[in-house]
């Protein structure tokens, strides 16, 4: 598409973006978020150069990074269009990335978890070392040990996924 920036170029907000309308509050955070979007690409490139072989964990991590990149990119596009109803649930989806990645990073056999996911197994059908199913609530609980802010943010963003008072 003509005029579309490449994945490495900054996404310049349009004149009517909230980042321009409320510049003093939103311009810097939006610039930072766009920088993080582009940083995803550099991290994956650096990560994949570490070892010439591709392993199951590499595929899993790359899939999470790809999803994360596209979620950030989509959030920016929706934010710039003032579409909070569609943008806000993306935050919840990004927390989904974090909780699953956090679990895999700490799993006793991370390669087995990644392999199961690649073969089609859903986290909610797996169990952790304590025998508890890896439902979203369990993943949030486990991630909260390392990210104390995640539970309240998860709760708040879930309100944007399911029809709730935040939509009224």
N, CA, C and O of each residue as an XYZ file, in Angstrom:
672
protein
N       0.833     -1.175      0.000
C       0.000      0.000      0.000
C       0.883      1.245      0.000
O       1.780      1.366      0.834
N       0.644      2.143     -0.902
C       1.414      3.376     -0.976
C       1.153      4.228      0.264
O       0.022      4.331      0.739
N       2.205      4.824      0.768
C       2.049      5.716      1.905
C       2.086      5.032      3.260
O       2.177      5.708      4.285
N       2.019      3.710      3.288
C       2.055      2.989      4.567
C       3.510      2.886      5.029
O       4.381      2.528      4.236
N       3.786      3.194      6.301
C       5.160      3.058      6.787
C       5.560      1.596      6.870
O       4.707      0.722      7.027
N       6.857      1.329      6.763
C       7.322     -0.042      6.937
C       7.244     -0.382      8.423
O       6.955      0.479      9.254
N       7.502     -1.637      8.742
C       7.411     -2.069     10.135
C       8.447     -1.381     11.018
O       8.253     -1.287     12.230
N       9.546     -0.895     10.433
C      10.593     -0.241     11.209
C      10.404      1.260     11.350
O      11.027      1.876     12.215
N       9.580      1.849     10.541
C       9.388      3.292     10.596
C       8.403      3.668     11.695
O       7.471      2.921     11.995
N       8.621      4.830     12.288
C       7.657      5.297     13.295
C       6.270      5.489     12.672
O       6.140      5.888     11.514
N       5.257      5.199     13.458
C       3.882      5.459     13.045
C       3.548      6.870     13.531
O       3.315      7.078     14.722
N       3.525      7.815     12.635
C       3.252      9.201     12.989
C       1.748      9.360     13.202
O       0.962      9.029     12.315
N       1.339      9.865     14.372
C      -0.106     10.000     14.608
C      -0.708     11.065     13.693
O      -0.087     12.098     13.444
N      -1.912     10.810     13.195
C      -2.576     11.826     12.374
C      -2.910     13.066     13.210
O      -2.885     13.025     14.440
N      -3.215     14.137     12.539
C      -3.496     15.413     13.218
C      -4.615     15.309     14.249
O      -4.585     16.003     15.265
N      -5.610     14.440     13.995
C      -6.743     14.347     14.906
C      -6.594     13.220     15.937
O      -7.556     12.891     16.631
N      -5.413     12.635     16.041
C      -5.159     11.587     17.034
C      -5.279     12.156     18.446
O      -4.961     13.326     18.661
N      -5.730     11.357     19.411
C      -5.734     11.816     20.806
C      -4.347     12.276     21.260
O      -4.234     13.149     22.122
N      -3.293     11.693     20.685
C      -1.929     12.076     21.051
C      -1.594     13.495     20.608
O      -0.679     14.115     21.149
N      -2.319     14.001     19.644
C      -2.110     15.388     19.205
C      -3.121     16.325     19.867
O      -2.798     17.463     20.208
N      -4.337     15.836     20.042
C      -5.372     16.658     20.666
C      -5.042     16.904     22.140
O      -5.231     18.008     22.652
N      -4.549     15.868     22.812
C      -4.153     15.968     24.221
C      -2.644     15.741     24.329
O      -2.169     14.871     25.059
N      -1.930     16.543     23.588
C      -0.491     16.362     23.425
C       0.277     16.320     24.738
O       1.166     15.485     24.905
N      -0.047     17.199     25.665
C       0.723     17.256     26.915
C       0.594     15.969     27.736
O       1.500     15.635     28.500
N      -0.509     15.252     27.588
C      -0.712     14.010     28.350
C      -0.395     12.750     27.563
O       0.087     11.772     28.134
N      -0.655     12.758     26.269
C      -0.622     11.507     25.513
C       0.477     11.386     24.457
O       0.735     10.282     23.977
N       1.123     12.473     24.089
C       2.117     12.402     23.010
C       3.307     11.519     23.384
O       3.670     10.619     22.627
N       3.911     11.766     24.533
C       5.090     10.980     24.917
C       4.782      9.502     25.119
O       5.527      8.661     24.616
N       3.707      9.147     25.839
C       3.411      7.712     25.972
C       3.150      7.031     24.618
O       3.514      5.871     24.430
N       2.527      7.744     23.685
C       2.267      7.154     22.378
C       3.564      6.952     21.596
O       3.732      5.937     20.919
N       4.482      7.922     21.690
C       5.784      7.792     21.035
C       6.536      6.600     21.624
O       7.147      5.820     20.893
N       6.488      6.466     22.940
C       7.167      5.363     23.610
C       6.567      4.018     23.188
O       7.306      3.067     22.933
N       5.262      3.933     23.113
C       4.612      2.696     22.696
C       5.006      2.333     21.268
O       5.234      1.161     20.967
N       5.086      3.315     20.401
C       5.516      3.040     19.030
C       6.972      2.584     19.003
O       7.334      1.721     18.204
N       7.799      3.148     19.860
C       9.188      2.699     19.962
C       9.243      1.237     20.412
O      10.029      0.451     19.883
N       8.413      0.878     21.383
C       8.350     -0.518     21.831
C       7.893     -1.444     20.700
O       8.394     -2.561     20.564
N       6.943     -0.973     19.895
C       6.486     -1.771     18.741
C       7.669     -2.117     17.850
O       7.851     -3.277     17.481
N       8.468     -1.126     17.507
C       9.614     -1.355     16.629
C      10.695     -2.169     17.327
O      11.422     -2.924     16.681
N      10.804     -2.021     18.638
C      11.811     -2.757     19.400
C      11.540     -4.262     19.367
O      12.478     -5.055     19.445
N      10.290     -4.661     19.256
C       9.952     -6.083     19.135
C      10.779     -6.726     18.023
O      11.338     -7.809     18.197
N      10.847     -6.054     16.897
C      11.531     -6.601     15.726
C      13.022     -6.780     15.985
O      13.603     -7.797     15.607
N      13.630     -5.808     16.620
C      15.053     -5.888     16.931
C      15.335     -7.011     17.927
O      16.322     -7.734     17.795
N      14.464     -7.149     18.918
C      14.663     -8.208     19.910
C      14.600     -9.588     19.273
O      15.428    -10.449     19.569
N      13.625     -9.802     18.405
C      13.502    -11.109     17.753
C      14.718    -11.373     16.868
O      15.243    -12.486     16.862
N      15.166    -10.377     16.130
C      16.359    -10.555     15.296
C      17.566    -10.933     16.147
O      18.303    -11.858     15.805
N      17.770    -10.224     17.249
C      18.908    -10.519     18.123
C      18.769    -11.904     18.740
O      19.740    -12.656     18.828
N      17.575    -12.227     19.159
C      17.320    -13.520     19.802
C      17.595    -14.678     18.843
O      18.236    -15.659     19.219
N      17.116    -14.566     17.623
C      17.284    -15.656     16.672
C      18.725    -15.815     16.195
O      19.092    -16.873     15.682
N      19.537    -14.787     16.356
C      20.956    -14.877     15.975
C      21.798    -15.598     17.032
O      22.943    -15.958     16.759
N      21.260    -15.810     18.216
C      22.037    -16.401     19.297
C      22.475    -17.827     18.995
O      23.577    -18.227     19.368
N      21.644    -18.580     18.338
C      21.933    -19.985     18.057
C      21.457    -20.288     16.646
O      20.352    -19.901     16.267
N      22.274    -20.972     15.871
C      21.866    -21.246     14.491
C      20.685    -22.209     14.364
O      20.025    -22.237     13.326
N      20.412    -22.997     15.403
C      19.293    -23.936     15.354
C      18.003    -23.284     15.814
O      18.019    -22.311     16.567
N      16.892    -23.826     15.356
C      15.581    -23.355     15.805
C      14.975    -24.478     16.641
O      14.846    -25.618     16.194
N      14.610    -24.121     17.861
C      14.043    -25.090     18.787
C      12.585    -24.734     19.072
O      12.107    -23.661     18.704
N      11.903    -25.645     19.727
C      10.498    -25.442     20.042
C      10.276    -24.140     20.820
O       9.353    -23.381     20.527
N      11.121    -23.899     21.797
C      10.987    -22.660     22.568
C      11.178    -21.429     21.686
O      10.516    -20.411     21.890
N      12.078    -21.517     20.707
C      12.279    -20.403     19.781
C      10.990    -20.102     19.024
O      10.621    -18.940     18.849
N      10.315    -21.146     18.579
C       9.057    -20.955     17.850
C       7.992    -20.326     18.748
O       7.261    -19.430     18.327
N       7.914    -20.803     19.980
C       6.933    -20.269     20.915
C       7.210    -18.791     21.207
O       6.309    -17.956     21.130
N       8.457    -18.481     21.540
C       8.820    -17.097     21.873
C       8.599    -16.184     20.670
O       8.106    -15.066     20.821
N       8.954    -16.649     19.497
C       8.760    -15.850     18.291
C       7.274    -15.619     18.022
O       6.879    -14.534     17.596
N       6.458    -16.634     18.271
C       5.007    -16.483     18.079
C       4.442    -15.449     19.053
O       3.607    -14.630     18.670
N       4.888    -15.479     20.299
C       4.420    -14.497     21.286
C       4.889    -13.098     20.885
O       4.122    -12.139     20.971
N       6.130    -12.980     20.453
C       6.654    -11.676     20.037
C       5.896    -11.147     18.820
O       5.600     -9.955     18.736
N       5.589    -12.029     17.892
C       4.835    -11.615     16.696
C       3.437    -11.132     17.084
O       2.972    -10.090     16.624
N       2.786    -11.908     17.934
C       1.458    -11.504     18.396
C       1.527    -10.168     19.129
O       0.687     -9.292     18.921
N       2.527    -10.020     19.981
C       2.691     -8.786     20.736
C       2.910     -7.592     19.807
O       2.309     -6.533     19.989
N       3.776     -7.777     18.813
C       4.025     -6.697     17.847
C       2.713     -6.251     17.203
O       2.418     -5.057     17.138
N       1.939     -7.207     16.734
C       0.692     -6.872     16.039
C      -0.354     -6.278     16.982
O      -1.150     -5.435     16.568
N      -0.358     -6.706     18.239
C      -1.273     -6.101     19.202
C      -0.909     -4.633     19.458
O      -1.790     -3.775     19.512
N       0.371     -4.352     19.613
C       0.800     -2.968     19.818
C       0.482     -2.135     18.572
O      -0.028     -1.019     18.675
N       0.784     -2.681     17.415
C       0.502     -1.988     16.165
C      -0.999     -1.705     16.019
O      -1.398     -0.604     15.641
N      -1.809     -2.699     16.320
C      -3.265     -2.528     16.247
C      -3.769     -1.525     17.270
O      -4.651     -0.718     16.974
N      -3.208     -1.574     18.479
C      -3.609     -0.620     19.508
C      -3.337      0.803     19.045
O      -4.190      1.679     19.182
N      -2.150      1.033     18.497
C      -1.802      2.375     18.017
C      -2.777      2.851     16.941
O      -3.234      3.994     16.971
N      -3.089      1.975     15.999
C      -4.009      2.351     14.917
C      -5.388      2.698     15.475
O      -5.989      3.695     15.077
N      -5.883      1.882     16.389
C      -7.205      2.129     16.973
C      -7.194      3.357     17.880
O      -8.148      4.135     17.885
N      -6.134      3.530     18.634
C      -5.984      4.712     19.490
C      -6.046      5.980     18.642
O      -6.748      6.932     18.982
N      -5.311      5.982     17.546
C      -5.280      7.160     16.675
C      -6.642      7.470     16.061
O      -6.896      8.603     15.653
N      -7.509      6.476     15.995
C      -8.866      6.658     15.466
C      -9.893      6.898     16.570
O     -11.094      6.929     16.302
N      -9.435      7.065     17.801
C     -10.307      7.282     18.964
C     -11.216      6.075     19.233
O     -12.290      6.236     19.812
N     -10.809      4.898     18.831
C     -11.640      3.707     18.962
C     -11.265      2.940     20.237
O     -10.646      1.878     20.169
N     -11.638      3.480     21.379
C     -11.289      2.877     22.654
C     -12.002      1.541     22.863
O     -11.465      0.660     23.533
N     -13.188      1.378     22.307
C     -13.933      0.122     22.477
C     -13.162     -1.054     21.874
O     -13.197     -2.159     22.414
N     -12.479     -0.825     20.775
C     -11.676     -1.886     20.157
C     -10.244     -1.890     20.686
O      -9.622     -2.951     20.743
N      -9.704     -0.732     21.074
C      -8.319     -0.655     21.538
C      -8.140     -1.251     22.936
O      -7.164     -1.959     23.184
N      -9.058     -0.975     23.834
C      -8.904     -1.403     25.228
C      -8.781     -2.926     25.393
O      -7.944     -3.371     26.178
N      -9.568     -3.735     24.697
C      -9.403     -5.183     24.870
C      -8.035     -5.699     24.425
O      -7.611     -6.776     24.843
N      -7.353     -4.939     23.586
C      -6.022     -5.351     23.151
C      -5.064     -5.385     24.346
O      -4.144     -6.202     24.382
N      -5.279     -4.504     25.316
C      -4.448     -4.528     26.518
C      -4.606     -5.857     27.244
O      -3.635     -6.436     27.729
N      -5.840     -6.327     27.308
C      -6.108     -7.624     27.950
C      -5.430     -8.753     27.182
O      -4.896     -9.684     27.785
N      -5.451     -8.673     25.859
C      -4.785     -9.697     25.044
C      -3.266     -9.671     25.268
O      -2.612    -10.714     25.250
N      -2.721     -8.485     25.476
C      -1.281     -8.380     25.743
C      -0.950     -8.993     27.101
O       0.110     -9.597     27.268
N      -1.854     -8.841     28.074
C      -1.651     -9.494     29.373
C      -1.683    -11.011     29.220
O      -0.985    -11.727     29.938
N      -2.480    -11.490     28.299
C      -2.521    -12.913     27.982
C      -1.128    -13.366     27.529
O      -0.646    -14.417     27.952
N      -0.495    -12.580     26.682
C       0.882    -12.886     26.264
C       1.810    -12.948     27.478
O       2.591    -13.887     27.629
N       1.715    -11.944     28.331
C       2.609    -11.858     29.477
C       2.423    -13.039     30.426
O       3.407    -13.640     30.860
N       1.183    -13.378     30.754
C       0.968    -14.463     31.712
C       1.463    -15.799     31.173
O       2.039    -16.594     31.916
N       1.245    -16.047     29.895
C       1.691    -17.299     29.302
C       3.214    -17.345     29.166
O       3.837    -18.371     29.439
N       3.795    -16.250     28.750
C       5.246    -16.204     28.617
C       5.909    -16.311     29.982
O       6.926    -16.989     30.130
N       5.339    -15.647     30.976
C       5.856    -15.721     32.332
C       5.830    -17.165     32.822
O       6.782    -17.634     33.445
N       4.739    -17.863     32.538
C       4.647    -19.258     32.960
C       5.706    -20.115     32.258
O       6.415    -20.889     32.900
N       5.802    -19.970     30.958
C       6.755    -20.782     30.194
C       8.187    -20.509     30.662
O       8.989    -21.437     30.764
N       8.508    -19.267     30.942
C       9.864    -18.924     31.397
C      10.218    -19.583     32.723
O      11.396    -19.780     33.019
N       9.221    -19.923     33.517
C       9.473    -20.493     34.838
C       9.071    -21.971     34.944
O       9.268    -22.596     35.985
N       8.521    -22.510     33.888
C       8.069    -23.906     33.918
C       9.273    -24.840     34.048
O      10.318    -24.603     33.442
N       9.118    -25.907     34.846
C      10.227    -26.853     34.996
C      10.670    -27.454     33.651
O      11.857    -27.713     33.450
N       9.734    -27.671     32.748
C      10.050    -28.205     31.411
C       9.420    -27.285     30.370
O       8.438    -27.639     29.717
N       9.996    -26.120     30.232
C       9.465    -25.108     29.322
C       9.342    -25.633     27.896
O       8.390    -25.309     27.186
N      10.308    -26.443     27.486
C      10.264    -26.985     26.127
C       9.042    -27.875     25.912
O       8.478    -27.895     24.818
N       8.632    -28.605     26.937
C       7.450    -29.467     26.815
C       6.170    -28.634     26.734
O       5.250    -28.974     25.990
N       6.115    -27.552     27.495
C       4.950    -26.657     27.444
C       4.854    -26.032     26.056
O       3.787    -26.023     25.442
N       5.971    -25.513     25.571
C       5.989    -24.894     24.239
C       5.612    -25.905     23.163
O       4.853    -25.588     22.247
N       6.133    -27.099     23.271
C       5.816    -28.146     22.301
C       4.326    -28.473     22.317
O       3.717    -28.636     21.259
N       3.740    -28.570     23.496
C       2.312    -28.864     23.606
C       1.483    -27.760     22.942
O       0.516    -28.049     22.237
N       1.859    -26.495     23.167
C       1.125    -25.375     22.570
C       1.255    -25.422     21.047
O       0.271    -25.236     20.331
N       2.452    -25.669     20.563
C       2.672    -25.723     19.117
C       1.859    -26.850     18.485
O       1.412    -26.737     17.344
N       1.672    -27.928     19.225
C       0.888    -29.060     18.715
C      -0.617    -28.867     18.882
O      -1.399    -29.740     18.507
N      -1.030    -27.722     19.446
C      -2.455    -27.413     19.530
C      -3.076    -27.472     20.908
O      -4.271    -27.214     21.050
N      -2.308    -27.801     21.917
C      -2.837    -27.876     23.281
C      -3.073    -26.463     23.821
O      -2.229    -25.581     23.660
N      -4.205    -26.259     24.449
C      -4.507    -24.981     25.073
C      -3.977    -24.989     26.503
O      -3.970    -26.024     27.169
N      -3.538    -23.829     26.960
C      -3.024    -23.729     28.333
C      -4.050    -24.226     29.331
O      -3.696    -24.910     30.291
N      -5.311    -23.896     29.124
C      -6.342    -24.262     30.104
C      -6.532    -25.765     30.239
O      -7.185    -26.228     31.174
N      -5.967    -26.528     29.314
C      -6.041    -27.992     29.396
C      -4.778    -28.599     29.995
O      -4.693    -29.813     30.181
N      -3.801    -27.751     30.294
C      -2.559    -28.213     30.915
C      -2.639    -27.993     32.426
O      -3.510    -27.281     32.925
N      -1.721    -28.614     33.125
C      -1.633    -28.440     34.575
C      -0.225    -28.009     34.949
O       0.751    -28.359     34.285
N      -0.142    -27.235     36.039
C       1.165    -26.807     36.521
C       1.757    -27.882     37.423
O       1.177    -28.958     37.571
N       2.903    -27.596     38.024
C       3.605    -28.564     38.874
C       2.785    -28.964     40.098
O       3.003    -30.032     40.669
N       1.827    -28.097     40.509
C       0.964    -28.407     41.652
C      -0.294    -29.165     41.232
O      -1.139    -29.492     42.066
N      -0.410    -29.437     39.946
C      -1.573    -30.158     39.444
C      -2.782    -29.275     39.190
O      -3.878    -29.784     38.954
N      -2.605    -27.972     39.235
C      -3.713    -27.032     38.991
C      -3.782    -26.705     37.511
O      -2.761    -26.502     36.854
N      -5.009    -26.658     36.996
C      -5.198    -26.321     35.581
C      -4.726    -24.903     35.311
O      -4.904    -24.010     36.139
N      -4.126    -24.705     34.152
C      -3.595    -23.401     33.772
C      -4.664    -22.533     33.130
O      -4.547    -22.113     31.979
N      -5.715    -22.274     33.912
C      -6.748    -21.338     33.487
C      -6.163    -19.930     33.559
O      -5.117    -19.723     34.176
N      -6.816    -18.985     32.946
C      -6.324    -17.604     32.995
C      -6.102    -17.148     34.432
O      -5.100    -16.499     34.732
N      -7.035    -17.485     35.321
C      -6.906    -17.046     36.717
C      -5.640    -17.614     37.361
O      -4.982    -16.927     38.142
N      -5.302    -18.850     37.040
C      -4.086    -19.462     37.591
C      -2.838    -18.810     36.996
O      -1.867    -18.554     37.708
N      -2.866    -18.547     35.712
C      -1.731    -17.897     35.061
C      -1.513    -16.495     35.631
O      -0.374    -16.072     35.826
N      -2.603    -15.777     35.896
C      -2.497    -14.444     36.507
C      -1.925    -14.577     37.921
O      -1.059    -13.798     38.322
N      -2.407    -15.552     38.661
C      -1.905    -15.779     40.024
C      -0.399    -16.048     40.014
O       0.342    -15.473     40.812
N       0.046    -16.910     39.121
C       1.472    -17.230     39.049
C       2.304    -16.032     38.582
O       3.398    -15.796     39.095
N       1.791    -15.287     37.620
C       2.512    -14.112     37.121
C       2.552    -13.004     38.170
O       3.491    -12.209     38.196
N       1.536    -12.946     39.038
C       1.472    -11.906     40.070
C       2.633    -11.995     41.055
O       2.994    -11.004     41.690
N       3.209    -13.177     41.178
C       4.368    -13.331     42.062
C       5.552    -12.499     41.565
O       6.435    -12.139     42.344
N       5.565    -12.199     40.274
C       6.682    -11.462     39.663
C       6.268    -10.091     39.148
O       7.111     -9.221     38.925
N       4.978     -9.906     38.962
C       4.421     -8.641     38.456
C       3.214     -8.304     39.327
O       2.085     -8.657     38.984
N       3.444     -7.626     40.448
C       2.371     -7.420     41.422
C       1.208     -6.570     40.898
O       0.141     -6.559     41.511
N       1.382     -5.884     39.819
C       0.350     -5.025     39.243
C      -0.606     -5.782     38.316
O      -1.640     -5.241     37.923
N      -0.277     -7.005     37.970
C      -1.013     -7.672     36.891
C      -2.456     -8.027     37.252
O      -3.337     -7.908     36.400
N      -2.721     -8.453     38.467
C      -4.090     -8.869     38.826
C      -5.096     -7.727     38.687
O      -6.127     -7.919     38.042
N      -4.846     -6.550     39.261
C      -5.832     -5.477     39.086
C      -5.947     -4.993     37.639
O      -7.032     -4.613     37.199
N      -4.849     -5.004     36.906
C      -4.910     -4.575     35.497
C      -5.666     -5.613     34.674
O      -6.440     -5.262     33.783
N      -5.443     -6.884     34.972
C      -6.171     -7.958     34.294
C      -7.672     -7.803     34.528
O      -8.475     -7.900     33.600
N      -8.026     -7.561     35.776
C      -9.442     -7.393     36.130
C     -10.049     -6.203     35.390
O     -11.141     -6.305     34.831
N      -9.345     -5.090     35.389
C      -9.859     -3.876     34.733
C      -9.990     -4.066     33.228
O     -10.976     -3.638     32.630
N      -9.007     -4.701     32.621
C      -9.062     -4.868     31.163
C     -10.063     -5.945     30.750
O     -10.569     -5.917     29.628
N     -10.349     -6.876     31.624
C     -11.370     -7.883     31.301
C     -12.739     -7.235     31.135
O     -13.586     -7.739     30.398
N     -12.950     -6.120     31.821
C     -14.198     -5.380     31.668
C     -14.396     -4.857     30.253
O     -15.524     -4.612     29.827
N     -13.303     -4.688     29.534
C     -13.401     -4.223     28.137
C     -13.619     -5.378     27.161
O     -14.068     -5.163     26.035
N     -13.304     -6.598     27.589
C     -13.491     -7.766     26.714
C     -14.942     -8.223     26.742
O     -15.535     -8.504     25.701
N     -15.506     -8.296     27.941
C     -16.885     -8.746     28.116
C     -17.780     -7.517     28.241
O     -17.396     -6.529     28.868
N     -18.961     -7.573     27.652
C     -19.882     -6.448     27.774
C     -20.105     -6.151     29.245
O     -20.537     -7.011     30.012
N     -19.803     -4.924     29.621
C     -19.823     -4.571     31.046
C     -20.168     -3.082     31.196
O     -20.363     -2.382     30.202
N     -20.239     -2.611     32.434
C     -20.537     -1.183     32.659
C     -19.541     -0.231     31.995
O     -19.901      0.914     31.722
N     -18.298     -0.661     31.724
C     -17.345      0.255     31.083
C     -17.791      0.639     29.670
O     -17.339      1.647     29.126
N     -18.669     -0.159     29.085
C     -19.163      0.136     27.738
C     -20.339      1.124     27.744
O     -20.697      1.684     26.708
N     -20.923      1.324     28.910
C     -22.133      2.162     28.980
C     -21.783      3.585     29.138
O     -22.671      4.434     29.215
